[in-house]
Amino acid sequence: MYRLLARSSANPVPEARGSATQLSRGLALSVDDAGACVLDANRTAKFLRGIRAALSELYVRFPGERIEIVYAGTGPYAALIVPLLVQRRPHNLLVTLIDVHPQTIRSVARVIAHFGLERYVRELVVGDATDYRHKAGVPLHLIITETMQRALTAEPQVAISQQLTAQLQKHGILVPESIIVDLAFIPRSSAAHPSDHFDEGNFRRVGCVVEVSLRTLRSGLTSRVLEIPATVPADSIAAYATSIRTYGPHVIASGESGLTVPFFVWGLARPEQGQRIRFSYDADGRSPQIQFERLSAAEPAKESS
């Protein structure tokens, strides 16, 4: 599929990787790097399955309506929607495709034209999705955005989701349905063997640090306090373990994708049993990230992950 999309966009298979673009609320991957995300097989397959399931559900929730989709951060191939458009009728849905890079949108336009999908497209938008406003009077039923790295670092996934869900229909759907980042501890002996990080049996999960879903976005992402239990071995390493539910039963578990590889938190080395730590998420800065604060210290100071 990757090679087919690359050919249809008239772009060669990218060899060199360009640099990311700094936005006001995170980094946007380079065009080549965004295109290469298609090669993350679990990520691509489970997003496509989740979006297909979400569309089926939306036809039930909104019978007779044309489903309006906003896909933010398309990359050069719009790979999370193009394979699904060919399975549907154009009077059933319209999609707005957004990316910050003009060359990306030009590439997407070529892909759309190659497959004859112009009737499915409401608009191609060059812009920052954290500022996007959907067309007045047009209901928004489905939001698709995969603009994230592991542990929700660097990229504007949360900021984009906040902006778009505020415009979503009451019974609309956000894909991914939920992103959960847990605090976990991995034995230090496993750190020398990266493949071991993918083994859920090695994780000692303490609790959820951040949850991004329609519920939490609408109520506000609040801080969470976790207490280090006695079951955490002294020789373990703290990490953020991410899992992504694209929609319904379609889940990318920790370690199954580049998006869910454990993220080591070296600032939480050697935590003491009973130590309480407050976690919060900063989506507004130039470098979105999880932050933590040790509540057991006499004068707690904020530290970034």
NUKEGU-333777 format. One record per residue (C-alpha): residue number from 1; residue in one letter; x, y, z. Coordinates in steps of 0.001 Angstrom, whole numbers, plus 500000, padded with zeros to 6 digits. Layout:
N
{nr=NUM&rest=A&u=X&v=Y&w=Z}
...
This chain:
305
{nr=1&rest=M&u=500000&v=500000&w=500000}
{nr=2&rest=Y&u=502848&v=502368&w=500825}
{nr=3&rest=R&u=504495&v=501917&w=497438}
{nr=4&rest=L&u=501166&v=502230&w=495645}
{nr=5&rest=L&u=500406&v=505522&w=497402}
{nr=6&rest=A&u=503919&v=506841&w=496810}
{nr=7&rest=R&u=503611&v=506103&w=493099}
{nr=8&rest=S&u=500134&v=507606&w=492899}
{nr=9&rest=S&u=501421&v=510841&w=494435}
{nr=10&rest=A&u=504213&v=511018&w=491844}
{nr=11&rest=N&u=506688&v=511024&w=494726}
{nr=12&rest=P&u=509579&v=508565&w=494857}
{nr=13&rest=V&u=509881&v=506302&w=497869}
{nr=14&rest=P&u=511586&v=508664&w=500323}
{nr=15&rest=E&u=515137&v=507766&w=501236}
{nr=16&rest=A&u=516356&v=510860&w=503060}
{nr=17&rest=R&u=514432&v=512300&w=505980}
{nr=18&rest=G&u=513798&v=516036&w=506160}
{nr=19&rest=S&u=513479&v=518115&w=509298}
{nr=20&rest=A&u=510303&v=518705&w=511284}
{nr=21&rest=T&u=508489&v=522045&w=511301}
{nr=22&rest=Q&u=508102&v=523862&w=514600}
{nr=23&rest=L&u=504523&v=524958&w=515240}
{nr=24&rest=S&u=503198&v=527118&w=518055}
{nr=25&rest=R&u=501963&v=523962&w=519825}
{nr=26&rest=G&u=504304&v=521161&w=518817}
{nr=27&rest=L&u=506298&v=519742&w=515947}
{nr=28&rest=A&u=504930&v=518703&w=512560}
{nr=29&rest=L&u=506837&v=515810&w=511041}
{nr=30&rest=S&u=508619&v=516400&w=507758}
{nr=31&rest=V&u=506742&v=515338&w=504616}
{nr=32&rest=D&u=508963&v=512289&w=504109}
{nr=33&rest=D&u=508762&v=511161&w=507727}
{nr=34&rest=A&u=504985&v=511550&w=507740}
{nr=35&rest=G&u=504773&v=509424&w=504598}
{nr=36&rest=A&u=506995&v=506752&w=506106}
{nr=37&rest=C&u=504538&v=506335&w=509006}
{nr=38&rest=V&u=502478&v=504148&w=506662}
{nr=39&rest=L&u=505211&v=501522&w=507035}
{nr=40&rest=D&u=504338&v=501080&w=510732}
{nr=41&rest=A&u=502076&v=498135&w=509919}
{nr=42&rest=N&u=500207&v=497782&w=513224}
{nr=43&rest=R&u=499604&v=501506&w=513382}
{nr=44&rest=T&u=498253&v=501758&w=509849}
{nr=45&rest=A&u=496154&v=498582&w=509887}
{nr=46&rest=K&u=494533&v=499244&w=513246}
{nr=47&rest=F&u=493755&v=502861&w=512434}
{nr=48&rest=L&u=492139&v=501803&w=509154}
{nr=49&rest=R&u=490099&v=499107&w=510916}
{nr=50&rest=G&u=489048&v=501563&w=513613}
{nr=51&rest=I&u=488031&v=504238&w=511110}
{nr=52&rest=R&u=486053&v=501696&w=509085}
{nr=53&rest=A&u=484218&v=500649&w=512268}
{nr=54&rest=A&u=483622&v=504288&w=513213}
{nr=55&rest=L&u=482087&v=505036&w=509809}
{nr=56&rest=S&u=479764&v=502052&w=510125}
{nr=57&rest=E&u=478670&v=503301&w=513536}
{nr=58&rest=L&u=478110&v=506850&w=512275}
{nr=59&rest=Y&u=475765&v=505654&w=509520}
{nr=60&rest=V&u=473649&v=504138&w=512328}
{nr=61&rest=R&u=473830&v=507217&w=514556}
{nr=62&rest=F&u=473074&v=509673&w=511751}
{nr=63&rest=P&u=470771&v=507817&w=509327}
{nr=64&rest=G&u=470290&v=509591&w=506033}
{nr=65&rest=E&u=472944&v=512233&w=506753}
{nr=66&rest=R&u=476106&v=512715&w=504748}
{nr=67&rest=I&u=478993&v=512087&w=507145}
{nr=68&rest=E&u=481396&v=515014&w=507395}
{nr=69&rest=I&u=484994&v=514053&w=508227}
{nr=70&rest=V&u=487977&v=516179&w=509159}
{nr=71&rest=Y&u=491319&v=514414&w=508782}
{nr=72&rest=A&u=494050&v=516522&w=510371}
{nr=73&rest=G&u=497710&v=515804&w=509689}
{nr=74&rest=T&u=497229&v=513758&w=506542}
{nr=75&rest=G&u=500855&v=513286&w=505534}
{nr=76&rest=P&u=501534&v=513131&w=501792}
{nr=77&rest=Y&u=499268&v=510142&w=501111}
{nr=78&rest=A&u=496200&v=510641&w=503374}
{nr=79&rest=A&u=496721&v=506941&w=504028}
{nr=80&rest=L&u=494189&v=506594&w=506843}
{nr=81&rest=I&u=491222&v=507505&w=504635}
{nr=82&rest=V&u=492045&v=506925&w=500940}
{nr=83&rest=P&u=491804&v=503083&w=501126}
{nr=84&rest=L&u=488365&v=503434&w=502763}
{nr=85&rest=L&u=486917&v=505998&w=500347}
{nr=86&rest=V&u=487012&v=503552&w=497459}
{nr=87&rest=Q&u=484642&v=501299&w=499438}
{nr=88&rest=R&u=481947&v=503965&w=499841}
{nr=89&rest=R&u=479628&v=506119&w=497800}
{nr=90&rest=P&u=480435&v=509829&w=497511}
{nr=91&rest=H&u=476937&v=510944&w=498557}
{nr=92&rest=N&u=477487&v=509219&w=501934}
{nr=93&rest=L&u=480467&v=511253&w=503109}
{nr=94&rest=L&u=482716&v=514258&w=502534}
{nr=95&rest=V&u=486206&v=514672&w=503925}
{nr=96&rest=T&u=488235&v=517788&w=504666}
{nr=97&rest=L&u=491972&v=517088&w=504519}
{nr=98&rest=I&u=494353&v=519301&w=506507}
{nr=99&rest=D&u=498129&v=519499&w=506698}
{nr=100&rest=V&u=500502&v=522332&w=507531}
{nr=101&rest=H&u=502858&v=521684&w=504616}
{nr=102&rest=P&u=501812&v=522965&w=501157}
{nr=103&rest=Q&u=503823&v=520217&w=499440}
{nr=104&rest=T&u=501925&v=517628&w=501470}
{nr=105&rest=I&u=498559&v=518903&w=500330}
{nr=106&rest=R&u=499795&v=519009&w=496726}
{nr=107&rest=S&u=500797&v=515359&w=497116}
{nr=108&rest=V&u=497402&v=514462&w=498613}
{nr=109&rest=A&u=495670&v=516188&w=495702}
{nr=110&rest=R&u=497604&v=513975&w=493284}
{nr=111&rest=V&u=496643&v=510846&w=495235}
{nr=112&rest=I&u=492976&v=511866&w=495234}
{nr=113&rest=A&u=493075&v=512547&w=491495}
{nr=114&rest=H&u=494919&v=509303&w=490737}
{nr=115&rest=F&u=492151&v=507233&w=492325}
{nr=116&rest=G&u=489310&v=509446&w=491044}
{nr=117&rest=L&u=488153&v=510413&w=494545}
{nr=118&rest=E&u=487543&v=514134&w=493996}
{nr=119&rest=R&u=483806&v=513816&w=494715}
{nr=120&rest=Y&u=484592&v=512634&w=498261}
{nr=121&rest=V&u=486604&v=515735&w=499153}
{nr=122&rest=R&u=485037&v=518894&w=500535}
{nr=123&rest=E&u=488286&v=520818&w=500839}
{nr=124&rest=L&u=492066&v=520534&w=500900}
{nr=125&rest=V&u=493429&v=522860&w=503580}
{nr=126&rest=V&u=496983&v=524055&w=504120}
{nr=127&rest=G&u=497143&v=525149&w=507738}
{nr=128&rest=D&u=497740&v=524412&w=511391}
{nr=129&rest=A&u=494910&v=522165&w=512589}
{nr=130&rest=T&u=495189&v=523581&w=516122}
{nr=131&rest=D&u=493538&v=526732&w=514694}
{nr=132&rest=Y&u=491111&v=525106&w=512253}
{nr=133&rest=R&u=487444&v=526103&w=512177}
{nr=134&rest=H&u=485068&v=523866&w=510253}
{nr=135&rest=K&u=482764&v=525456&w=507701}
{nr=136&rest=A&u=479904&v=527325&w=509384}
{nr=137&rest=G&u=476614&v=525465&w=509342}
{nr=138&rest=V&u=478201&v=522163&w=508347}
{nr=139&rest=P&u=477997&v=519461&w=511059}
{nr=140&rest=L&u=481184&v=517579&w=511891}
{nr=141&rest=H&u=480676&v=513861&w=512524}
{nr=142&rest=L&u=484143&v=512272&w=512507}
{nr=143&rest=I&u=487600&v=513543&w=513450}
{nr=144&rest=I&u=490691&v=511609&w=512416}
{nr=145&rest=T&u=494105&v=512702&w=513623}
{nr=146&rest=E&u=497299&v=510748&w=514135}
{nr=147&rest=T&u=499818&v=513444&w=514971}
{nr=148&rest=M&u=501560&v=511820&w=517901}
{nr=149&rest=Q&u=504724&v=510220&w=519100}
{nr=150&rest=R&u=505122&v=507794&w=521987}
{nr=151&rest=A&u=503961&v=509152&w=525348}
{nr=152&rest=L&u=502346&v=512110&w=523532}
{nr=153&rest=T&u=505659&v=513948&w=523269}
{nr=154&rest=A&u=506568&v=516680&w=520789}
{nr=155&rest=E&u=503655&v=516509&w=518327}
{nr=156&rest=P&u=500323&v=518402&w=518654}
{nr=157&rest=Q&u=497941&v=515417&w=518949}
{nr=158&rest=V&u=496254&v=516752&w=522079}
{nr=159&rest=A&u=496077&v=520376&w=520914}
{nr=160&rest=I&u=494523&v=519334&w=517595}
{nr=161&rest=S&u=492050&v=517038&w=519353}
{nr=162&rest=Q&u=491036&v=519830&w=521738}
{nr=163&rest=Q&u=490424&v=522249&w=518878}
{nr=164&rest=L&u=488405&v=519849&w=516749}
{nr=165&rest=T&u=486313&v=518079&w=519404}
{nr=166&rest=A&u=484911&v=521451&w=520440}
{nr=167&rest=Q&u=483287&v=521506&w=516967}
{nr=168&rest=L&u=482151&v=517868&w=516890}
{nr=169&rest=Q&u=478485&v=516832&w=516773}
{nr=170&rest=K&u=477063&v=515570&w=520063}
{nr=171&rest=H&u=477206&v=511935&w=518977}
{nr=172&rest=G&u=480234&v=512309&w=516733}
{nr=173&rest=I&u=483367&v=510190&w=516961}
{nr=174&rest=L&u=487020&v=510961&w=517527}
{nr=175&rest=V&u=489666&v=508597&w=516144}
{nr=176&rest=P&u=491659&v=507558&w=518060}
{nr=177&rest=E&u=488873&v=506912&w=520537}
{nr=178&rest=S&u=491312&v=506948&w=523438}
{nr=179&rest=I&u=495016&v=507287&w=524147}
{nr=180&rest=I&u=496140&v=506090&w=527552}
{nr=181&rest=V&u=499609&v=506663&w=528961}
{nr=182&rest=D&u=500420&v=504679&w=532093}
{nr=183&rest=L&u=503337&v=504981&w=534472}
{nr=184&rest=A&u=505092&v=501629&w=534384}
{nr=185&rest=F&u=508353&v=500195&w=535632}
{nr=186&rest=I&u=510601&v=497925&w=533578}
{nr=187&rest=P&u=513413&v=495811&w=535066}
{nr=188&rest=R&u=516795&v=497451&w=534545}
{nr=189&rest=S&u=518097&v=494167&w=533140}
{nr=190&rest=S&u=515655&v=494551&w=530233}
{nr=191&rest=A&u=517004&v=497974&w=529272}
{nr=192&rest=A&u=519940&v=496332&w=527489}
{nr=193&rest=H&u=517525&v=494266&w=525377}
{nr=194&rest=P&u=515087&v=496579&w=523540}
{nr=195&rest=S&u=512924&v=493709&w=522331}
{nr=196&rest=D&u=512094&v=492934&w=525965}
{nr=197&rest=H&u=510399&v=496332&w=526274}
{nr=198&rest=F&u=507583&v=494965&w=524116}
{nr=199&rest=D&u=506806&v=492178&w=526562}
{nr=200&rest=E&u=503825&v=493248&w=528683}
{nr=201&rest=G&u=504954&v=490715&w=531279}
{nr=202&rest=N&u=507911&v=492983&w=532053}
{nr=203&rest=F&u=505716&v=495978&w=532859}
{nr=204&rest=R&u=504769&v=496844&w=536439}
{nr=205&rest=R&u=501971&v=499333&w=535820}
{nr=206&rest=V&u=501273&v=501862&w=538554}
{nr=207&rest=G&u=498374&v=503763&w=537002}
{nr=208&rest=C&u=497175&v=506132&w=534337}
{nr=209&rest=V&u=499108&v=509369&w=533843}
{nr=210&rest=V&u=497139&v=510828&w=530909}
{nr=211&rest=E&u=493950&v=509779&w=529137}
{nr=212&rest=V&u=492927&v=511533&w=525924}
{nr=213&rest=S&u=489360&v=510781&w=524863}
{nr=214&rest=L&u=486180&v=512684&w=524077}
{nr=215&rest=R&u=485220&v=512501&w=527731}
{nr=216&rest=T&u=488483&v=513917&w=529076}
{nr=217&rest=L&u=488845&v=516496&w=526310}
{nr=218&rest=R&u=485378&v=517850&w=527005}
{nr=219&rest=S&u=485766&v=517852&w=530774}
{nr=220&rest=G&u=489392&v=519043&w=530686}
{nr=221&rest=L&u=492626&v=517103&w=531107}
{nr=222&rest=T&u=493219&v=517126&w=534835}
{nr=223&rest=S&u=496331&v=516215&w=536782}
{nr=224&rest=R&u=496584&v=512775&w=538357}
{nr=225&rest=V&u=498395&v=511712&w=541523}
{nr=226&rest=L&u=499978&v=508266&w=541734}
{nr=227&rest=E&u=501670&v=506601&w=544678}
{nr=228&rest=I&u=504647&v=504314&w=544125}
{nr=229&rest=P&u=503665&v=500866&w=545460}
{nr=230&rest=A&u=505864&v=498446&w=547359}
{nr=231&rest=T&u=505728&v=496037&w=544418}
{nr=232&rest=V&u=508045&v=498199&w=542281}
{nr=233&rest=P&u=511531&v=496591&w=542311}
{nr=234&rest=A&u=514372&v=498874&w=543346}
{nr=235&rest=D&u=516347&v=498082&w=540185}
{nr=236&rest=S&u=513546&v=499020&w=537754}
{nr=237&rest=I&u=513330&v=501964&w=535350}
{nr=238&rest=A&u=510317&v=504276&w=535129}
{nr=239&rest=A&u=508638&v=504525&w=531733}
{nr=240&rest=Y&u=505492&v=505826&w=530111}
{nr=241&rest=A&u=503600&v=502954&w=528459}
{nr=242&rest=T&u=501135&v=504047&w=525774}
{nr=243&rest=S&u=498126&v=502189&w=524384}
{nr=244&rest=I&u=495807&v=503484&w=521656}
{nr=245&rest=R&u=492216&v=502442&w=521016}
{nr=246&rest=T&u=491546&v=503609&w=517479}
{nr=247&rest=Y&u=487880&v=502649&w=517769}
{nr=248&rest=G&u=485919&v=499807&w=519322}
{nr=249&rest=P&u=487968&v=496610&w=519643}
{nr=250&rest=H&u=490890&v=497890&w=517574}
{nr=251&rest=V&u=493736&v=498578&w=520001}
{nr=252&rest=I&u=497446&v=499233&w=519506}
{nr=253&rest=A&u=498965&v=497832&w=522681}
{nr=254&rest=S&u=502190&v=498967&w=524328}
{nr=255&rest=G&u=505152&v=498015&w=522183}
{nr=256&rest=E&u=503109&v=497041&w=519112}
{nr=257&rest=S&u=503964&v=500199&w=517172}
{nr=258&rest=G&u=506453&v=503025&w=517080}
{nr=259&rest=L&u=503665&v=505083&w=518654}
{nr=260&rest=T&u=503548&v=502855&w=521729}
{nr=261&rest=V&u=507187&v=501983&w=522415}
{nr=262&rest=P&u=507901&v=502654&w=526120}
{nr=263&rest=F&u=509329&v=506089&w=526847}
{nr=264&rest=F&u=511895&v=505997&w=529662}
{nr=265&rest=V&u=511509&v=508672&w=532337}
{nr=266&rest=W&u=515024&v=509052&w=533687}
{nr=267&rest=G&u=513954&v=511847&w=536025}
{nr=268&rest=L&u=511992&v=509286&w=538044}
{nr=269&rest=A&u=514946&v=507029&w=538801}
{nr=270&rest=R&u=514917&v=505201&w=542116}
{nr=271&rest=P&u=511442&v=506227&w=543314}
{nr=272&rest=E&u=510763&v=505525&w=546964}
{nr=273&rest=Q&u=507937&v=503312&w=548119}
{nr=274&rest=G&u=504946&v=505467&w=549067}
{nr=275&rest=Q&u=506207&v=508509&w=547179}
{nr=276&rest=R&u=503328&v=510491&w=545671}
{nr=277&rest=I&u=503779&v=512080&w=542258}
{nr=278&rest=R&u=501441&v=514441&w=540435}
{nr=279&rest=F&u=501335&v=514140&w=536634}
{nr=280&rest=S&u=499889&v=516682&w=534227}
{nr=281&rest=Y&u=499969&v=517268&w=530503}
{nr=282&rest=D&u=501100&v=520492&w=528845}
{nr=283&rest=A&u=499481&v=520747&w=525395}
{nr=284&rest=D&u=499979&v=524482&w=524921}
{nr=285&rest=G&u=503718&v=524910&w=524682}
{nr=286&rest=R&u=506024&v=524507&w=521716}
{nr=287&rest=S&u=507024&v=521101&w=523073}
{nr=288&rest=P&u=503929&v=519220&w=524353}
{nr=289&rest=Q&u=504788&v=516711&w=527053}
{nr=290&rest=I&u=503898&v=515048&w=530320}
{nr=291&rest=Q&u=505133&v=516886&w=533392}
{nr=292&rest=F&u=505489&v=515547&w=536909}
{nr=293&rest=E&u=505901&v=516933&w=540412}
{nr=294&rest=R&u=507164&v=514988&w=543425}
{nr=295&rest=L&u=504704&v=515688&w=546232}
{nr=296&rest=S&u=506890&v=514100&w=548888}
{nr=297&rest=A&u=509575&v=516812&w=548603}
{nr=298&rest=A&u=509623&v=519652&w=551088}
{nr=299&rest=E&u=509548&v=522197&w=548282}
{nr=300&rest=P&u=508138&v=520359&w=545256}
{nr=301&rest=A&u=509406&v=521622&w=541936}
{nr=302&rest=K&u=507974&v=520868&w=538533}
{nr=303&rest=E&u=510064&v=518644&w=536327}
{nr=304&rest=S&u=509455&v=517807&w=532691}
{nr=305&rest=S&u=509547&v=514331&w=531242}
